[in-house]
Amino acid sequence: MSFFDSDIVRAEMTEISELQEEIYRNVFKFPHMSKDEKLSHVDLLDRLLDKQKILYARLSFSDDPEAVEMRNQIIESAKMMGLQEGMDISYMFGNMEKLLETMKKEIDKQS
């Protein structure tokens, strides 16, 4: 059975796709959102990041050629966003988590 034939993997990928669509749909509205709407948006980003980390971990443990290819594509995409050669992608995930926490704190400061 292929990595992508797993019901769990397919469900996670569907959820990732749905979260991405919702986030993209509202990203340009962010500056005009209320405090609660902004916090909700950042929570969606946080959920997406968690799902992506889980999927990446699953990909890392699989030797299925399609999973290996997807993992390599993720690494290449991360490099295009500034991940340095040889750096573990978990470092990037950690930085994203810190950024989301900072965003939440800044939003909480707003009136």
C-alpha positions in Angstrom: 0.0 0.0 0.0 1.3 3.4 -1.0 1.8 6.1 1.7 -0.9 8.2 0.1 -3.4 5.3 0.1 -3.7 5.5 3.9 -7.0 6.9 5.1 -5.3 8.8 7.9 -2.8 10.5 5.5 -5.5 11.4 3.0 -7.7 12.8 5.8 -4.8 14.9 7.1 -3.9 16.2 3.6 -7.6 17.1 3.0 -7.6 19.0 6.3 -4.4 20.8 5.4 -5.8 21.8 2.1 -9.0 23.1 3.7 -7.1 25.1 6.3 -4.9 26.6 3.6 -7.9 27.6 1.6 -9.5 29.3 4.5 -6.3 31.1 5.5 -5.7 32.3 1.9 -9.3 33.4 1.6 -8.9 35.7 4.5 -5.2 36.7 4.4 -5.8 40.1 2.7 -8.6 40.9 5.2 -6.2 40.5 8.1 -5.3 44.2 8.6 -9.0 45.0 8.8 -10.1 42.2 11.1 -11.2 42.7 14.7 -8.9 41.5 17.5 -11.0 38.3 17.9 -10.9 37.6 14.2 -7.2 38.1 14.0 -6.7 35.7 16.9 -8.9 33.2 15.2 -6.9 33.6 12.0 -3.6 33.0 13.9 -5.2 30.0 15.5 -5.9 28.6 12.0 -2.3 29.2 11.1 -1.2 27.4 14.3 -3.5 24.4 13.4 -2.1 24.3 9.9 1.5 24.3 11.2 0.7 21.5 13.6 -0.8 19.4 10.7 2.1 20.2 8.5 4.6 19.1 11.2 2.7 15.8 11.6 2.6 15.2 7.9 6.3 15.9 7.6 7.1 13.5 10.4 5.0 10.8 8.7 6.8 11.5 5.4 10.2 11.3 7.2 9.4 7.8 8.5 8.2 6.5 5.2 10.3 4.9 2.5 7.5 5.0 -0.1 9.0 6.7 -3.2 6.1 9.1 -3.4 6.5 10.1 0.2 10.2 10.6 -0.2 9.5 12.8 -3.2 7.0 14.9 -1.3 9.4 15.3 1.6 12.1 16.4 -0.8 9.7 18.9 -2.4 8.9 20.3 1.0 12.6 20.7 1.8 13.2 22.5 -1.6 10.3 24.8 -0.9 11.7 25.6 2.5 15.1 26.4 1.0 13.4 28.9 -1.3 11.9 30.5 1.8 15.4 30.8 3.4 16.1 27.5 5.0 19.9 27.1 4.8 21.5 24.0 3.3 21.9 21.2 5.8 19.6 22.8 8.4 16.9 20.6 9.8 13.4 21.6 8.8 12.3 21.3 12.4 14.3 24.5 13.0 12.0 26.3 10.5 8.9 24.8 12.2 10.2 26.1 15.5 10.7 29.6 14.1 7.2 29.6 12.7 5.8 28.6 16.1 7.7 31.5 17.7 6.4 33.9 15.1 2.8 32.8 15.7 3.3 33.2 19.5 4.7 36.7 18.9 1.7 37.5 16.6 -0.7 36.4 19.3 1.0 38.6 21.9 1.0 41.6 19.7 -2.7 41.1 18.8 -3.5 40.8 22.5 -1.9 44.2 23.1 -4.4 45.8 20.7 -7.5 47.4 22.2 
